[in-house]
Amino acid sequence: MITHLVSMLFLMMLPGGEPSTQIKAIENIKDKTSITYKIVHPLHEIEATSSEVYAKIEADVEKKEIKSVSTVIDVMTFNSGNSNRDSHAMEVIDALTYPEADFTSTNIQQSHDSLTITGKLLFHGVTKEVTLYALSDWATDTLKIQGKLTTTLTEFNIDRPSLLMIPVKDSLWFTLSAMFKLK
């Protein structure tokens, strides 16, 4: 039995043998990765971006298949260009109590360059299942993933902030752009 197993492994290493799957853990390129959130008020839209994102994927680079995705972001790093607005946003989401948002994939469906990534998002102390729709762009030594997910403030027990006594819409949109170095 052991001899047969050793023989099979040896044959797989020979040219023409079945290639072994090589799953690699790959971290994002920090200065080429960002997450943006958007909320909408009847008077204007607000977008804030953070480049302080830690993202990791596990991928079979040869097959160009993503096996898992995880991200962590310090919510205090989002910048809308208006420090008063950003401070208020941090109060609304209790950033001192809940300083990070985490996403971990539980299922990935891949069709060519299209990805449907379902996973658990921990935000404001609440974990919910969400779906990120993304596109992957595999180059020789890099992988770029761009995706969007939509959720709501109330799903995460966040009171909708108001301006002139009019609350923002409940929808919360996230856009991800992440670059990974493959070699």
C-alpha positions in Angstrom: 0.0 0.0 0.0 2.7 2.5 1.0 4.8 1.5 -2.1 1.8 2.2 -4.3 1.3 5.6 -2.7 4.9 6.6 -3.1 4.8 5.4 -6.8 1.7 7.6 -7.4 3.3 10.6 -5.9 6.5 10.1 -7.9 4.5 9.8 -11.1 2.6 13.0 -10.4 6.0 14.8 -10.2 7.1 13.6 -13.7 6.4 15.7 -16.8 3.0 14.8 -18.1 1.9 13.6 -14.6 -1.1 15.1 -12.9 0.0 18.5 -11.5 -0.4 18.9 -7.7 -2.7 21.7 -6.5 -0.7 24.5 -4.9 -2.8 26.8 -2.7 -1.0 30.0 -1.8 -1.8 32.5 1.0 -1.4 35.9 -0.5 -1.6 39.3 1.2 -2.7 42.5 -0.5 -0.4 45.3 -1.7 -1.2 47.9 0.9 -0.8 51.1 -1.3 -2.9 49.5 -4.1 -5.9 48.4 -1.9 -8.8 50.5 -0.6 -12.4 50.2 0.6 -14.9 53.0 0.1 -18.3 53.3 1.8 -21.2 55.4 0.5 -24.3 56.6 2.2 -27.0 58.8 0.7 -29.0 61.7 2.1 -31.7 63.4 0.1 -29.4 66.5 -0.1 -26.1 64.7 -1.0 -24.1 61.5 -1.1 -21.2 60.9 1.2 -18.3 58.7 0.3 -15.3 57.9 2.5 -12.3 55.8 1.7 -9.6 53.9 3.6 -6.4 52.5 2.3 -5.6 50.9 5.7 -7.0 47.5 4.6 -5.5 44.1 5.4 -6.8 41.5 2.9 -5.7 37.9 2.4 -6.7 35.4 -0.2 -5.9 31.7 -0.6 -5.7 30.9 -4.3 -4.6 28.3 -6.7 -2.5 30.6 -8.9 -2.0 28.0 -11.7 -5.8 27.4 -12.0 -6.6 31.1 -11.3 -9.0 30.1 -8.6 -9.7 31.9 -5.4 -10.4 29.6 -2.5 -11.0 32.0 0.4 -11.0 35.8 1.1 -10.6 37.7 4.4 -10.3 41.4 5.2 -9.9 43.5 8.3 -10.2 47.3 8.4 -9.8 49.8 11.2 -13.0 51.8 10.8 -11.3 55.0 12.2 -9.2 55.2 9.0 -12.1 56.1 6.6 -11.7 59.6 5.2 -14.5 61.6 3.5 -12.4 64.8 3.2 -14.5 66.4 6.0 -13.1 65.8 9.5 -16.3 66.9 11.2 -18.3 64.5 9.2 -15.8 61.7 9.8 -15.8 62.3 13.5 -19.6 62.2 13.6 -19.6 58.9 11.5 -17.2 57.4 14.1 -19.6 58.3 16.9 -22.6 56.9 15.0 -20.9 53.5 14.5 -19.3 53.4 18.0 -15.8 53.2 16.6 -14.1 53.2 20.0 -16.1 50.2 21.1 -16.1 48.5 17.6 -12.8 49.6 16.0 -12.7 47.0 13.2 -14.9 45.5 10.5 -14.0 41.9 9.5 -15.1 39.9 6.5 -14.4 36.1 6.1 -15.7 34.2 3.1 -17.7 31.1 3.5 -18.4 30.3 -0.1 -16.9 31.5 -3.4 -18.6 30.9 -6.8 -16.3 31.6 -9.7 -17.2 31.8 -13.4 -14.3 33.0 -15.5 -13.5 36.5 -14.0 -16.8 36.9 -12.1 -16.9 36.1 -8.4 -19.8 35.8 -6.0 -18.3 35.8 -2.5 -20.6 35.0 0.4 -19.3 35.4 3.9 -19.6 36.7 7.4 -19.3 40.5 8.0 -18.6 41.5 11.6 -19.4 45.2 11.9 -20.6 47.3 14.9 -20.5 44.1 17.0 -23.0 42.3 14.7 -22.2 39.4 12.3 -24.3 39.1 9.2 -24.0 37.0 6.1 -23.4 39.2 3.0 -22.5 38.7 -0.6 -19.7 40.5 -2.4 -20.0 40.6 -6.2 -16.5 41.0 -7.8 -14.4 40.8 -10.8 -10.9 39.3 -10.8 -8.1 40.3 -13.2 -5.2 37.9 -13.3 -2.0 39.2 -14.7 1.4 37.5 -14.8 2.5 38.5 -11.3 -0.6 40.3 -9.9 -4.2 39.8 -9.2 -6.7 42.6 -8.9 -10.1 42.1 -7.3 -12.8 44.8 -7.6 -16.1 44.3 -5.9 -19.2 45.7 -4.4 -21.6 44.8 -1.6 -24.7 46.4 -0.3 -26.1 46.1 3.2 -28.1 48.4 5.5 -27.2 50.3 8.6 -30.2 48.9 10.6 -29.0 45.3 9.9 -26.0 46.2 12.0 -28.0 48.0 14.7 -26.8 51.4 13.6 -29.2 54.3 14.0 -29.4 56.3 10.8 -27.8 59.7 11.2 -29.9 62.8 10.2 -29.2 66.1 8.6 -31.9 68.8 9.1 -33.9 66.1 10.8 -34.0 64.0 7.7 -32.2 60.6 8.1 -29.9 59.1 5.6 -31.2 56.2 3.5 -30.7 52.9 5.2 -28.6 51.4 2.4 -24.8 51.2 2.9 -22.7 50.5 -0.1 -19.1 49.2 0.0 -16.6 49.1 -2.9 -13.4 47.1 -2.7 -10.4 47.4 -4.9 -7.5 45.1 -3.9 -4.3 44.2 -5.5 -2.2 41.1 -4.7 1.3 40.2 -5.7 1.4 36.6 -7.0 5.2 36.2 -7.3 
